[in-house]
């Protein structure tokens, strides 16, 4: 140990006590790294929310299509509207489209007319989302 100096002063070399804090460049680097990590987290969060909505949409479409198929199997005709599935007990309620945030925007696909009974209403064969947005995989939600 040097006379009049502590071990701490010797280990810092010539800097002395005035440079005991962080430099501006060190602070800029740390703040930049924090901002970069926060940005990456925000992007992952947004994609996570979209993936969750896509999963809900797939499940809703599966449940409604299954209800249409069950209706057809029971009554040998397709339902005239989605509301018939609710009144006849095949669905409890019409699900809300997670992208349009409405239960009234579902697009129904009509079935082909029955060749044995052309006067009968065709009914609903399929249902799709009314959203015009694109999925994370690049396809349109309306095409699912």
DSSP file (Angstrom, degrees, kcal/mol; ACC not computed):
  #  RESIDUE AA STRUCTURE BP1 BP2  ACC     N-H-->O    O-->H-N    N-H-->O    O-->H-N    TCO  KAPPA ALPHA  PHI   PSI    X-CA   Y-CA   Z-CA
    1    1 A X              0   0    0      0, 0.0     2,-0.2     0, 0.0     5,-0.1   0.000 360.0 360.0 360.0 137.8    0.0    0.0    0.0
    2    2 A X    >   -     0   0    0      4,-0.2     3,-1.9     1,-0.1     2,-0.1  -0.580 360.0 -92.2 -82.4 144.7    1.2    3.5   -0.9
    3    3 A X  T 3  S+     0   0    0      1,-0.3    -1,-0.1    -2,-0.2     3,-0.1  -0.349 108.7   7.1 -61.4 129.0    1.5    6.0    1.9
    4    4 A X  T 3  S+     0   0    0      1,-0.2     2,-0.4    -2,-0.1    -1,-0.3   0.409 111.9  96.3  83.0  -1.8   -1.7    8.1    2.3
    5    5 A X    <   -     0   0    0     -3,-1.9    -1,-0.2     3,-0.0     2,-0.1  -0.944  65.3-136.1-122.8 143.5   -3.6    6.0   -0.3
    6    6 A X     >  -     0   0    0     -2,-0.4     4,-1.8     1,-0.1     5,-0.2  -0.406  32.5-103.6 -87.5 170.2   -6.0    3.2    0.3
    7    7 A X  H  > S+     0   0    0      1,-0.2     4,-2.3     2,-0.2     5,-0.2   0.870 122.4  57.6 -60.5 -36.5   -6.1    0.0   -1.7
    8    8 A X  H  > S+     0   0    0      1,-0.2     4,-1.2     2,-0.2    -1,-0.2   0.911 105.7  48.6 -61.7 -44.3   -9.2    1.4   -3.5
    9    9 A X  H  4 S+     0   0    0      1,-0.2     4,-0.5     2,-0.2     7,-0.3   0.872 111.4  50.3 -64.7 -37.3   -7.3    4.5   -4.7
   10   10 A X  H >< S+     0   0    0     -4,-1.8     3,-1.0     1,-0.2    -2,-0.2   0.896 107.2  53.4 -69.4 -40.0   -4.4    2.3   -5.9
   11   11 A X  H 3< S+     0   0    0     -4,-2.3    -1,-0.2     1,-0.3    -2,-0.2   0.777 105.0  55.6 -69.2 -24.9   -6.7    0.0   -7.9
   12   12 A X  T >< S-     0   0    0     -4,-1.2     3,-1.2     1,-0.3    -1,-0.3   0.600  93.7-160.6 -82.6 -10.1   -8.3    2.9   -9.7
   13   13 A X  T <   -     0   0    0     -3,-1.0     3,-0.5    -4,-0.5    -1,-0.3  -0.431  58.9 -15.3  70.2-136.3   -5.0    4.1  -10.9
   14   14 A X  T 3  S+     0   0    0      1,-0.2    -1,-0.2    -2,-0.1    -2,-0.1   0.615 113.5  88.6 -80.3 -12.9   -4.7    7.7  -12.1
   15   15 A X  S <  S-     0   0    0     -3,-1.2     3,-0.4     1,-0.1    -1,-0.2   0.892  70.0-171.8 -57.1 -43.8   -8.4    8.3  -12.4
   16   16 A X    >   -     0   0    0     -3,-0.5     3,-0.6    -7,-0.3    -1,-0.1  -0.318  45.6 -49.6  79.5-167.3   -8.9    9.4   -8.8
   17   17 A X  G >  S+     0   0    0      1,-0.2     3,-1.0     2,-0.1    -1,-0.2   0.700 121.0  73.8 -80.8 -20.2  -12.2   10.0   -7.1
   18   18 A X  G 3  S+     0   0    0     -3,-0.4     3,-0.3     1,-0.3    -1,-0.2   0.668  96.3  50.8 -72.8 -14.5  -13.8   12.3   -9.7
   19   19 A X  G <   +     0   0    0     -3,-0.6    -1,-0.3    -4,-0.2    -2,-0.1  -0.150  69.3 117.0-112.5  38.1  -14.5    9.4  -12.2
   20   20 A X    <   +     0   0    0     -3,-1.0    -1,-0.2    -5,-0.1    -2,-0.1   0.705  65.9  65.7 -78.4 -19.2  -16.2    7.0   -9.8
   21   21 A X  S    S-     0   0    0     -3,-0.3     2,-0.2     1,-0.2    -3,-0.0  -0.085  96.4 -73.4 -91.1-169.4  -19.5    7.0  -11.8
   22   22 A X        -     0   0    0      1,-0.1    -1,-0.2     2,-0.0     2,-0.1  -0.565  44.9-120.8 -85.2 150.8  -20.5    5.8  -15.2
   23   23 A X     >  -     0   0    0     -2,-0.2     4,-1.9     1,-0.1     5,-0.1  -0.445  26.0-109.4 -84.0 165.6  -19.5    7.6  -18.4
   24   24 A X  H  > S+     0   0    0      1,-0.2     4,-2.4     2,-0.2     5,-0.2   0.896 118.7  53.7 -62.8 -41.0  -22.0    9.0  -20.8
   25   25 A X  H  > S+     0   0    0      1,-0.2     4,-2.2     2,-0.2    -1,-0.2   0.883 107.1  51.4 -63.9 -38.3  -21.2    6.4  -23.4
   26   26 A X  H  > S+     0   0    0      2,-0.2     4,-2.2     1,-0.2    -1,-0.2   0.909 111.0  48.3 -64.1 -41.3  -21.7    3.6  -21.0
   27   27 A X  H  X S+     0   0    0     -4,-1.9     4,-2.6     2,-0.2     5,-0.2   0.900 110.4  51.2 -65.5 -41.1  -25.2    5.0  -20.1
   28   28 A X  H  X S+     0   0    0     -4,-2.4     4,-2.4     2,-0.2    -2,-0.2   0.903 110.6  49.2 -63.1 -41.8  -26.1    5.4  -23.8
   29   29 A X  H  X S+     0   0    0     -4,-2.2     4,-2.3     2,-0.2    -2,-0.2   0.928 112.7  46.7 -64.3 -45.2  -25.1    1.8  -24.5
   30   30 A X  H  X S+     0   0    0     -4,-2.2     4,-2.2     2,-0.2    -2,-0.2   0.925 113.9  47.4 -64.0 -45.0  -27.2    0.5  -21.5
   31   31 A X  H  X S+     0   0    0     -4,-2.6     4,-2.4     1,-0.2    -1,-0.2   0.885 111.2  52.4 -64.7 -38.3  -30.2    2.6  -22.4
   32   32 A X  H  X S+     0   0    0     -4,-2.4     4,-2.4    -5,-0.2    -1,-0.2   0.910 109.5  48.9 -63.9 -42.0  -30.0    1.4  -26.0
   33   33 A X  H  X S+     0   0    0     -4,-2.3     4,-2.4     2,-0.2    -2,-0.2   0.903 111.2  49.6 -64.3 -40.8  -29.9   -2.2  -25.0
   34   34 A X  H  X S+     0   0    0     -4,-2.2     4,-2.3     2,-0.2    -2,-0.2   0.918 111.6  48.9 -63.6 -43.1  -32.9   -1.7  -22.7
   35   35 A X  H  X S+     0   0    0     -4,-2.4     4,-2.3     2,-0.2    -2,-0.2   0.894 110.8  50.8 -64.0 -40.3  -34.8    0.0  -25.6
   36   36 A X  H  X S+     0   0    0     -4,-2.4     4,-2.1     2,-0.2    -2,-0.2   0.929 112.0  46.1 -63.1 -46.2  -33.9   -2.8  -28.0
   37   37 A X  H  X S+     0   0    0     -4,-2.4     4,-2.1     1,-0.2    -2,-0.2   0.884 111.9  51.4 -64.9 -38.7  -35.1   -5.5  -25.6
   38   38 A X  H  X S+     0   0    0     -4,-2.3     4,-2.2     2,-0.2    -1,-0.2   0.899 109.6  50.5 -65.0 -40.5  -38.3   -3.6  -24.9
   39   39 A X  H  X S+     0   0    0     -4,-2.3     4,-2.0     2,-0.2    -2,-0.2   0.907 110.1  49.2 -63.7 -42.0  -39.0   -3.3  -28.6
   40   40 A X  H  X S+     0   0    0     -4,-2.1     4,-2.2     1,-0.2    -1,-0.2   0.890 111.0  50.6 -64.6 -38.8  -38.5   -7.0  -29.2
   41   41 A X  H  X S+     0   0    0     -4,-2.1     4,-2.2     2,-0.2    -2,-0.2   0.891 108.2  52.2 -65.9 -39.9  -40.8   -7.8  -26.3
   42   42 A X  H  X S+     0   0    0     -4,-2.2     4,-2.4     2,-0.2    -2,-0.2   0.908 109.7  48.7 -63.7 -42.8  -43.5   -5.5  -27.6
   43   43 A X  H  X S+     0   0    0     -4,-2.0     4,-2.4     1,-0.2     5,-0.2   0.925 111.9  49.2 -63.6 -44.5  -43.4   -7.2  -31.1
   44   44 A X  H  X S+     0   0    0     -4,-2.2     4,-2.1     1,-0.2    -1,-0.2   0.875 110.2  51.9 -62.3 -37.1  -43.6  -10.7  -29.5
   45   45 A X  H  X S+     0   0    0     -4,-2.2     4,-2.2     2,-0.2    -2,-0.2   0.932 109.7  48.3 -65.3 -45.9  -46.5   -9.5  -27.4
   46   46 A X  H  X S+     0   0    0     -4,-2.4     4,-2.2     1,-0.2    -2,-0.2   0.918 113.0  47.5 -61.8 -43.8  -48.4   -8.2  -30.4
   47   47 A X  H  X S+     0   0    0     -4,-2.4     4,-2.6     1,-0.2    -1,-0.2   0.870 110.2  54.2 -65.6 -35.0  -47.8  -11.5  -32.3
   48   48 A X  H  X S+     0   0    0     -4,-2.1     4,-2.0    -5,-0.2    -2,-0.2   0.899 108.2  48.2 -64.6 -41.2  -48.9  -13.4  -29.3
   49   49 A X  H  X S+     0   0    0     -4,-2.2     4,-2.2     2,-0.2    -2,-0.2   0.913 113.0  48.3 -65.3 -42.4  -52.2  -11.6  -29.1
   50   50 A X  H  X S+     0   0    0     -4,-2.2     4,-2.5     1,-0.2    -2,-0.2   0.907 110.0  51.7 -65.3 -41.4  -52.8  -12.1  -32.8
   51   51 A X  H  X S+     0   0    0     -4,-2.6     4,-2.0     1,-0.2    -1,-0.2   0.885 109.4  50.9 -62.3 -37.6  -51.9  -15.8  -32.5
   52   52 A X  H  X S+     0   0    0     -4,-2.0     4,-2.1     2,-0.2    -2,-0.2   0.911 110.3  48.5 -66.2 -42.2  -54.4  -16.1  -29.7
   53   53 A X  H  X S+     0   0    0     -4,-2.2     4,-2.5     1,-0.2    45,-0.2   0.889 110.1  52.5 -64.3 -38.8  -57.2  -14.4  -31.7
   54   54 A X  H  X S+     0   0    0     -4,-2.5     4,-2.5     2,-0.2    -1,-0.2   0.893 108.3  50.8 -63.8 -39.2  -56.4  -16.8  -34.7
   55   55 A X  H  X S+     0   0    0     -4,-2.0     4,-2.1     2,-0.2    -2,-0.2   0.901 110.6  49.1 -64.9 -40.3  -56.7  -19.8  -32.4
   56   56 A X  H  X S+     0   0    0     -4,-2.1     4,-2.7     2,-0.2    -2,-0.2   0.916 110.8  50.6 -64.6 -42.9  -60.1  -18.5  -31.2
   57   57 A X  H  X S+     0   0    0     -4,-2.5     4,-2.7     2,-0.2     5,-0.2   0.924 110.1  49.4 -61.5 -45.0  -61.3  -17.9  -34.7
   58   58 A X  H  X S+     0   0    0     -4,-2.5     4,-2.3     1,-0.2    -1,-0.2   0.912 113.1  47.0 -60.8 -42.3  -60.2  -21.5  -35.8
   59   59 A X  H  X S+     0   0    0     -4,-2.1     4,-2.6     2,-0.2    -2,-0.2   0.915 112.0  49.7 -66.7 -42.6  -62.1  -22.9  -32.8
   60   60 A X  H  X S+     0   0    0     -4,-2.7     4,-2.5     2,-0.2     5,-0.2   0.924 112.2  47.8 -61.6 -44.8  -65.2  -20.8  -33.5
   61   61 A X  H  X S+     0   0    0     -4,-2.7     4,-2.6     1,-0.2     5,-0.2   0.910 111.8  50.7 -62.8 -41.5  -65.3  -21.9  -37.1
   62   62 A X  H  X S+     0   0    0     -4,-2.3     4,-2.4    -5,-0.2    -2,-0.2   0.932 111.7  47.3 -61.0 -45.8  -64.8  -25.5  -36.1
   63   63 A X  H  X S+     0   0    0     -4,-2.6     4,-2.2     2,-0.2    -2,-0.2   0.907 114.3  45.8 -65.0 -42.5  -67.7  -25.4  -33.6
   64   64 A X  H  X S+     0   0    0     -4,-2.5     4,-2.2     2,-0.2    -1,-0.2   0.909 114.0  48.3 -68.8 -40.3  -70.1  -23.7  -36.1
   65   65 A X  H  X S+     0   0    0     -4,-2.6     4,-2.3    -5,-0.2    -2,-0.2   0.887 111.3  51.1 -65.8 -37.6  -69.2  -26.0  -38.9
   66   66 A X  H  X S+     0   0    0     -4,-2.4     4,-2.5    -5,-0.2    -2,-0.2   0.903 109.4  50.4 -64.5 -40.8  -69.6  -29.0  -36.6
   67   67 A X  H  X S+     0   0    0     -4,-2.2     4,-2.5     2,-0.2    -2,-0.2   0.894 109.8  50.5 -64.4 -39.7  -73.1  -27.7  -35.6
   68   68 A X  H  X S+     0   0    0     -4,-2.2     4,-2.4     2,-0.2    -2,-0.2   0.919 111.5  48.4 -62.7 -43.4  -74.0  -27.3  -39.2
   69   69 A X  H  X S+     0   0    0     -4,-2.3     4,-2.4     2,-0.2    -2,-0.2   0.901 111.8  48.7 -64.6 -41.2  -72.9  -30.9  -39.9
   70   70 A X  H  X S+     0   0    0     -4,-2.5     4,-2.2     2,-0.2    -2,-0.2   0.904 110.6  51.4 -65.1 -40.8  -74.9  -32.2  -36.9
   71   71 A X  H  X S+     0   0    0     -4,-2.5     4,-2.7     1,-0.2     6,-0.4   0.932 111.7  47.1 -59.9 -46.0  -78.0  -30.2  -38.0
   72   72 A X  H  X S+     0   0    0     -4,-2.4     4,-2.2     1,-0.2    -2,-0.2   0.899 111.2  51.2 -64.0 -40.5  -77.7  -31.8  -41.5
   73   73 A X  H  < S+     0   0    0     -4,-2.4    -1,-0.2     1,-0.2    -2,-0.2   0.868 116.5  41.0 -65.2 -35.9  -77.2  -35.3  -40.1
   74   74 A X  H  < S+     0   0    0     -4,-2.2    -2,-0.2    -5,-0.2    -1,-0.2   0.879 131.2  22.6 -78.4 -39.3  -80.3  -34.9  -37.9
   75   75 A X  H  < S-     0   0    0     -4,-2.7    -3,-0.2     2,-0.3    -2,-0.2   0.431  92.5-128.7-113.5  -1.4  -82.6  -33.2  -40.3
   76   76 A X  S  < S+     0   0    0     -4,-2.2     2,-0.3    -5,-0.3    -4,-0.2   0.764  83.0  79.3  52.8  30.6  -81.1  -34.1  -43.7
   77   77 A X  S    S-     0   0    0     -6,-0.4    -2,-0.3    -5,-0.1     2,-0.2  -0.971  84.3-106.3-153.8 158.0  -81.1  -30.5  -44.7
   78   78 A X        -     0   0    0     44,-0.4    47,-0.1    -2,-0.3    -9,-0.1  -0.558  44.4 -96.1 -85.5 151.8  -78.9  -27.5  -44.0
   79   79 A X        -     0   0    0     45,-0.4    45,-2.8    -2,-0.2    -1,-0.1  -0.367  22.2-135.2 -67.3 146.3  -80.1  -24.7  -41.7
   80   80 A X  S    S-     0   0    0     43,-0.3     2,-0.3     1,-0.1    43,-0.2   0.807  84.2  -3.8 -70.8 -30.0  -81.6  -21.7  -43.3
   81   81 A X  S >> S-     0   0    0     43,-0.1     4,-0.6     1,-0.1     3,-0.5  -0.946  73.6-103.9-152.5 169.9  -79.6  -19.3  -41.1
   82   82 A X  H >> S+     0   0    0     -2,-0.3     4,-0.8     1,-0.2     3,-0.6   0.793 116.4  65.5 -69.7 -27.2  -77.1  -19.4  -38.2
   83   83 A X  H 3> S+     0   0    0      1,-0.2     4,-2.5     2,-0.2     3,-0.4   0.811  91.4  63.3 -65.0 -29.4  -79.9  -18.4  -35.8
   84   84 A X  H <> S+     0   0    0     -3,-0.5     4,-2.3     1,-0.2     6,-0.3   0.858  96.5  58.4 -62.8 -34.5  -81.7  -21.7  -36.5
   85   85 A X  H <<>S+     0   0    0     -4,-0.6     5,-2.3    -3,-0.6     6,-1.8   0.838 109.8  44.3 -63.3 -31.7  -78.7  -23.5  -35.0
   86   86 A X  H ><5S+     0   0    0     -4,-0.8     3,-1.2    -3,-0.4    -2,-0.2   0.929 113.7  47.2 -77.7 -48.0  -79.3  -21.5  -31.8
   87   87 A X  H 3<5S+     0   0    0     -4,-2.5    -2,-0.2     1,-0.3    -3,-0.2   0.833 113.5  49.2 -65.7 -31.3  -83.1  -21.9  -31.6
   88   88 A X  T 3<5S-     0   0    0     -4,-2.3    -1,-0.3    -5,-0.2    -2,-0.2   0.437 118.5-111.0 -88.9   1.4  -82.8  -25.7  -32.3
   89   89 A X  T < 5S+     0   0    0     -3,-1.2    -3,-0.2     2,-0.3    -4,-0.1   0.629  84.7 118.6  86.3  15.0  -80.1  -26.1  -29.6
   90   90 A X  S   <S+     0   0    0     -5,-2.3     2,-0.3    -6,-0.3    -4,-0.2   0.766  84.8  23.2 -83.2 -25.4  -77.1  -26.9  -31.7
   91   91 A X        -     0   0    0     -6,-1.8    -2,-0.3     1,-0.1    -1,-0.2  -0.984  66.0-145.6-133.3 146.8  -75.3  -23.7  -30.4
   92   92 A X  S    S-     0   0    0     -2,-0.3     2,-0.3     1,-0.3    -1,-0.1   0.894  84.5 -17.0 -75.4 -41.2  -75.8  -21.8  -27.2
   93   93 A X  S    S-     0   0    0     -8,-0.0     2,-0.5     0, 0.0    -1,-0.3  -0.972  77.2 -91.7-156.1 162.4  -75.0  -18.5  -28.9
   94   94 A X        -     0   0    0     -2,-0.3     9,-0.0    -3,-0.1    10,-0.0  -0.704  49.9-122.7 -79.6 124.5  -73.3  -17.2  -32.0
   95   95 A X        -     0   0    0     -2,-0.5     2,-0.4   -35,-0.1    -1,-0.1  -0.269  21.5-111.6 -68.8 156.2  -69.7  -16.6  -31.2
   96   96 A X        -     0   0    0      8,-0.1     2,-0.4     5,-0.1     7,-0.3  -0.737  28.2-117.9 -87.0 130.8  -68.1  -13.2  -31.7
   97   97 A X  B  >> -A  102   0A   0      5,-2.2     4,-2.1    -2,-0.4     5,-0.6  -0.556  21.1-143.2 -65.8 123.0  -65.6  -13.0  -34.5
   98   98 A X  T  45S+     0   0    0     -2,-0.4    -1,-0.2   -45,-0.2   -44,-0.1   0.696  95.8  43.9 -67.6 -16.7  -62.3  -12.1  -32.7
   99   99 A X  T  45S+     0   0    0      3,-0.1    -1,-0.2   -46,-0.1    -2,-0.1   0.798 122.7  33.0 -97.8 -32.5  -61.2   -9.8  -35.6
  100  100 A X  T  45S-     0   0    0      2,-0.2    -2,-0.2    31,-0.1     3,-0.1   0.591  95.6-139.5 -94.4 -12.0  -64.4   -8.0  -36.4
  101  101 A X  T  <5 +     0   0    0     -4,-2.1     2,-0.3     1,-0.2    -3,-0.2   0.838  67.4 102.0  56.6  37.3  -65.5   -8.1  -32.7
  102  102 A X  B   < -A   97   0A   0     -5,-0.6    -5,-2.2    -7,-0.1     3,-0.4  -0.996  65.1-149.3-147.9 147.4  -69.1   -8.8  -33.8
  103  103 A X  S    S+     0   0    0     -2,-0.3     3,-0.3    -7,-0.3    -1,-0.1   0.444  96.6  63.0 -91.7  -2.2  -71.3  -11.9  -34.0
  104  104 A X  S    S+     0   0    0      1,-0.2    -1,-0.2    -7,-0.1    -8,-0.1   0.404  83.6  74.6-103.0   2.1  -73.2  -10.5  -37.1
  105  105 A X        +     0   0    0     -3,-0.4    -1,-0.2     2,-0.1    -2,-0.1   0.365  61.2 126.1 -99.1   6.5  -70.3  -10.4  -39.5
  106  106 A X        -     0   0    0     -3,-0.3     2,-0.6    23,-0.1    23,-0.2  -0.406  56.1-136.2 -64.4 138.6  -70.0  -14.1  -40.3
  107  107 A X  E     -B  128   0B   0     21,-2.7    21,-2.7    -2,-0.1     2,-0.4  -0.870  17.3-151.3 -98.4 124.4  -70.2  -14.9  -44.0
  108  108 A X  E     -B  127   0B   0     -2,-0.6     2,-0.6    19,-0.2    19,-0.2  -0.769   2.8-147.6 -99.3 142.3  -72.4  -17.8  -44.8
  109  109 A X  E     -B  126   0B   0     17,-3.1    16,-3.1    -2,-0.4    17,-1.6  -0.937  21.8-131.2-107.6 119.6  -71.9  -20.0  -47.8
  110  110 A X  E     -B  124   0B   0     -2,-0.6    14,-0.2    14,-0.2     2,-0.1  -0.381  17.9-121.3 -73.5 149.2  -75.1  -21.4  -49.3
  111  111 A X        -     0   0    0     12,-2.2     2,-0.1     1,-0.1    11,-0.1  -0.399  36.6 -90.7 -79.1 162.2  -75.4  -25.1  -50.1
  112  112 A X        -     0   0    0      1,-0.1    -1,-0.1    -2,-0.1     3,-0.0  -0.445  52.5 -94.4 -70.6 149.3  -76.2  -26.3  -53.6
  113  113 A X        -     0   0    0     -2,-0.1     2,-0.5     1,-0.1     5,-0.1  -0.346  40.8-105.9 -65.9 145.0  -79.9  -26.7  -54.3
  114  114 A X    >   -     0   0    0      3,-0.5     3,-0.6     6,-0.3     6,-0.2  -0.601  22.5-151.2 -72.4 120.2  -81.4  -30.2  -53.8
  115  115 A X  T 3  S+     0   0    0     -2,-0.5     3,-0.4     1,-0.2    -1,-0.2   0.786  96.7  52.9 -65.9 -24.7  -81.9  -31.7  -57.3
  116  116 A X  T 3  S+     0   0    0      1,-0.3    -1,-0.2     2,-0.1     2,-0.2   0.756 125.7  22.7 -78.8 -25.1  -84.8  -33.8  -55.9
  117  117 A X    X   +     0   0    0     -3,-0.6     3,-1.4     1,-0.1    -3,-0.5  -0.627  66.8 170.1-141.2  78.0  -86.6  -30.8  -54.4
  118  118 A X  T 3  S+     0   0    0     -3,-0.4    -1,-0.1     1,-0.3    -3,-0.1   0.702  76.6  62.4 -67.3 -17.7  -85.4  -27.6  -56.2
  119  119 A X  T 3  S+     0   0    0      2,-0.1    -1,-0.3    -6,-0.1     2,-0.1   0.680  83.2  97.7 -79.7 -16.8  -88.1  -25.4  -54.6
  120  120 A X  S <  S-     0   0    0     -3,-1.4    -6,-0.3    -6,-0.2     2,-0.1  -0.414  89.0 -99.2 -71.7 146.0  -86.6  -26.1  -51.1
  121  121 A X        -     0   0    0      1,-0.1   -43,-0.2    -2,-0.1    -1,-0.1  -0.399  26.9-134.2 -64.8 143.0  -84.3  -23.5  -49.6
  122  122 A X        -     0   0    0      1,-0.1   -44,-0.4   -11,-0.1    -1,-0.1   0.880  35.9-159.7 -69.5 -39.5  -80.7  -24.4  -50.0
  123  123 A X        -     0   0    0    -43,-0.2   -12,-2.2   -46,-0.1     2,-0.5  -0.259  32.1 -49.0  84.9-176.9  -79.6  -23.5  -46.5
  124  124 A X  E     +B  110   0B   0    -45,-2.8   -45,-0.4   -14,-0.2   -14,-0.2  -0.850  44.9 174.2-102.2 123.4  -76.1  -22.8  -45.1
  125  125 A X  E     +     0   0B   0    -16,-3.1     2,-0.3    -2,-0.5   -15,-0.2   0.783  67.3   2.0 -94.5 -34.5  -73.3  -25.2  -46.1
  126  126 A X  E     -B  109   0B   0    -17,-1.6   -17,-3.1   -58,-0.0     2,-0.3  -0.944  58.4-143.3-150.7 165.6  -70.3  -23.3  -44.6
  127  127 A X  E     -B  108   0B   0     -2,-0.3     2,-0.3   -19,-0.2   -19,-0.2  -0.989  16.6-178.5-137.1 144.8  -69.4  -20.2  -42.6
  128  128 A X  E     -B  107   0B   0    -21,-2.7   -21,-2.7    -2,-0.3    14,-0.2  -0.902  35.2 -86.5-138.2 165.4  -66.4  -18.0  -42.8
  129  129 A X        -     0   0    0     12,-0.7   -23,-0.1    -2,-0.3    15,-0.1  -0.431  23.2-144.0 -72.4 147.0  -65.0  -14.9  -41.0
  130  130 A X        +     0   0    0     -2,-0.1     2,-0.2    11,-0.0    -1,-0.1   0.331  64.3 115.7 -90.9   6.3  -66.1  -11.5  -42.2
  131  131 A X        -     0   0    0      1,-0.1    11,-0.5    10,-0.0   -31,-0.1  -0.524  52.4-160.0 -78.6 142.2  -62.7   -9.9  -41.5
  132  132 A X        +     0   0    0     -2,-0.2    -1,-0.1     9,-0.1     2,-0.1   0.265  58.0 112.4-100.7  10.2  -60.7   -8.6  -44.5
  133  133 A X        -     0   0    0      1,-0.1     8,-2.0     7,-0.1     9,-0.4  -0.312  67.1-116.4 -80.0 165.2  -57.4   -8.8  -42.5
  134  134 A X  B     -C  140   0C   0      6,-0.2     6,-0.3     7,-0.1     5,-0.1  -0.798  23.6-124.7-103.2 145.7  -54.5  -11.1  -43.3
  135  135 A X    >   -     0   0    0      4,-3.9     3,-1.7    -2,-0.3    -1,-0.1  -0.264  33.1 -99.8 -78.1 170.6  -53.3  -13.8  -40.9
  136  136 A X  T 3  S+     0   0    0      1,-0.3    -1,-0.1     2,-0.1   -85,-0.0   0.772 125.0  56.3 -63.4 -25.9  -49.7  -14.0  -39.7
  137  137 A X  T 3  S-     0   0    0      2,-0.1    -1,-0.3     1,-0.0     3,-0.1   0.441 122.3-105.8 -86.9   1.3  -49.1  -16.7  -42.3
  138  138 A X  S <  S+     0   0    0     -3,-1.7     2,-0.1     1,-0.3    -2,-0.1   0.289  81.5 119.5  97.2  -9.9  -50.3  -14.4  -45.1
  139  139 A X        -     0   0    0     -5,-0.1    -4,-3.9     1,-0.1    -1,-0.3  -0.453  68.5-104.7 -84.7 162.6  -53.7  -15.9  -45.8
  140  140 A X  B >   -C  134   0C   0     -6,-0.3     3,-1.5     1,-0.1     4,-0.3  -0.661  16.3-135.2 -85.3 141.2  -56.9  -14.0  -45.5
  141  141 A X  G >  S+     0   0    0     -8,-2.0     3,-1.4    -2,-0.3   -12,-0.7   0.830 106.0  63.5 -63.5 -30.2  -59.1  -14.8  -42.4
  142  142 A X  G 3  S+     0   0    0    -11,-0.5    -1,-0.3    -9,-0.4   -10,-0.1   0.643  97.7  57.2 -68.6 -13.8  -62.1  -14.9  -44.8
  143  143 A X  G <         0   0    0     -3,-1.5    -1,-0.3     1,-0.2    -2,-0.2   0.479 360.0 360.0 -94.3  -3.3  -60.5  -17.9  -46.6
  144  144 A X    <         0   0    0     -3,-1.4    -1,-0.2    -4,-0.3    -2,-0.1   0.497 360.0 360.0 -75.3 360.0  -60.3  -20.1  -43.5
